[in-house]
């Protein structure tokens, strides 16, 4: 499934994952590097008509993504639904995935804010096992509510290129290291693999598993892996 900074045109900013305690900013794709260069020009203010078009595009795209697989929605369909020209749409977004990304950004940023500075167990202050379990609860909830967006933005190899994945990976690796898990570098991606949107879609909509069953299995695994035991074990 990210944190980053995009400009009003939806372009991704370069960034890096901050250490624990740093504050994410922007969107779900990439965590920005703070600009400490004096005299750098201020960002250009978005024109009122451009802002209106952006909101129309995002609203139309979200409605389309909610009813159809975002990977099968075309730019022509989004432009028609939004009532904007193709040129207007392409000036801001190169493809449907970038629009899904813009919609997903805020939802992922809220989870990241909670991880960095929210109350435990998702935020600091709980054991690694409790935090890893809470992370799985938060991520399955994110997938349940916004799966149509995640499928449009973070499928296949594209998932690993997002700032969001780097953020989740840094967080999980830190928890595994604190828990004394052998070789956390190799284990981190295995922990995150069940949270891939295609996996969640298969479990929920092909196998018919409930969100609760998927979440409980991940929580059980997290507690066992991070040394917190499991209920009834």
C-alpha positions, 0 to 999 in steps of 0.5 A: 500500500505511502508518505510524500509531497506532491505539487498542485499538479500531482507531481511527486517530490523526491524524499526519504523516510525520516527516523522515528519521531520525525513528522511526515508531510505532504502525501502518501507517496514520498517523504520530503526532504525539508527545504533549508536552502535560503532564497529558494523561490516560493511555490507558485500559487495554484490558480482558482480555475486550476484548483476547481479542475483538480477537484473535479478530476479527483471527485470524478476519478474516485467515483469511477474507482469506487465502482470499477477496478481502478486499473481498468479506468482510462484517462478518457473516461476520467476526463469525460466524467470530470467535464475537462479536456484531455489536455487539461487532465494530462497536464496534471496527471500522466495516468490513472495511477497518479490520480489514484495516488493523489486520492490515497495520499491523505489516507496513508498520511493519517496512518503515518502521523499516528505511527510517528506521534499518536497514542500506543499501541500504534504510536510510540510507547508500546512493545514491538509486538503490540505495535506490529499487531496494531500496524496490521490492524491499521493497514487492513482497515486502510485496505478495507476502506480504500482498496479501490485506490490502493489497487490503482496506485500500488500494485505489482512492482510499483508498490515498492517504488512508493514513499509509502512502502519505504515508510512502512518498511522502515517502521516494520524493520525498526519493530523487528529489530527491537524485538530481536528478530534474526535478520530483520532486513530479510524478514521485513518484506515478508511481513509486509507481503500479506498487505499487498492489495492484490493479496487482500483483494484475493482473500476478501473477494475471491476466498470470501474471508471477512476483514476480521479473519484476515486481521486476526491472522495477521495479528496472531502472526505479528505477536508470534514473530515479535515475541508477544505471544498470541491469545490462547497460546 
